[in-house]
Amino acid sequence: MRTRLPAHGPSLAYNCFIGYIRVMNFNVYLDRTSASQLDRIARKTSKPRNALIRQAVRMWLDRNAETWPTEVLEFDSEPSLLPFEAHRGDLAPVLDDPFETATRPTGSPRRRARPRSR
């Protein structure tokens, strides 16, 4: 359910069931023939030109979306290899603070940087 645009203008428009939405506004320059065809279709369908342009852009993007190659989508794992999940137990525990360094096991020496030779 969309609300009407406030009297202040479209910059304050929001979608009431999602909250504020991000929109991009830009200009499109059309030749006279394309512009008149767009106007004719807008009148015929009772849709705003912007709605028709958004629909056309969405259709073009959906049709030309980059997809994974068929080889990747249809890949079946190599039976002789363990699944990658099998090594999760070897991973270090997750830190509460990602900027905190992991504690070293007792007795493991801390490596010091070697001085640069000149």
N, C-alpha and C positions, 0 to 999 in steps of 0.2 A: 504494500500500500504506500503510495507516494504522497507526500504532502505538496501543497502548492508552494511556489517560490515566494519568499517573503518580499515585501515591498522594497526592501533595501537593495535587491538585485540578486542575480544568480550566484554571486560569490559566497553567499551564506546558505545556499541550498544544501539540504541534507536528506538522507533517506531515513525515515522514522524507524524502520525495523532493523537497520544495521548501525545507525549512528552516522557520524560524519564519514563521507566517502571521498577518496582522492579522485580528482578528475584532471584531465589535461585539456587545455584550451589552446587551439592554434588555428591559423588561417589556411584555407585551401583556395587556390586560385584555379578557376576553371575557364576553359574557352567558352565562347558564346553558345556553341552548339550543345556542349555538355550541360551548361547551366540551364539552357531552355528545356532540354530533355528532363533534367532533374526537376525543374519547376512543374512541368507537365505531369510527371509521375506523382509529385507531391500533391498536386491538386486532385488528381484522379484517385489517389489512395487516402486522401485526407490525413496524410502524415507530414510532419515537419521535414524540411530538407535535411536538417541535422540528424534526425532519426534514420532517414534513408542512407545517409553517408555512414553513420555508425554501423548500420546493418551491413552495408557493402564492405566496410573495412573488416568487420568481424568475420564475414563469410570468406574473404580473401585470406585472412590470417589462419582460419581453420583449414582451408584447403591447402595452404602452402606451409603449414607447420612442419618444423623439422621433427623427424621421428628417428628412432633407433633403426639401424639396418636390420633386415630380416634375420641375418645370421645371429645377431645379438638377441633379438626377441625370441627366437626359436632355439636358443642354446640349451642343451641338456648337459649336465655336468659330466666331467670325466670320471668314470667309475673308480679308477685307481687312486684318485685324490680324495683326501678328507675334506669335508665341507669346511668353509672358513669358520663356522661357528664352533668347531671342535677346539679351537685355540683360544677361546675367550677366557678360559681359566688362567691362562698365562699372562693376561694383561694386568697392569698395575691398577690398584683400586682408584676409583674416581675421587678427586679431592673436593671438599666442600668449597674451597676457595681456589679457583683455577690459577691464581697468581701465586699461590703458596707452593713451595717446592716440595716434592715428595720426600718423605723421610727415608734415609738410607738404612739398610739392615745393620744391626750392631756389628762392629768390627770391620766394616768395609771402609777402606781409606778414601778420603776425598782427593780427587785429582787436582793438582795445582797447575795453573797455566805456566808453560815454560817461558822464561825470559827470551825476548827476541835477541838474536845475535846481530851485531852491527856489521 
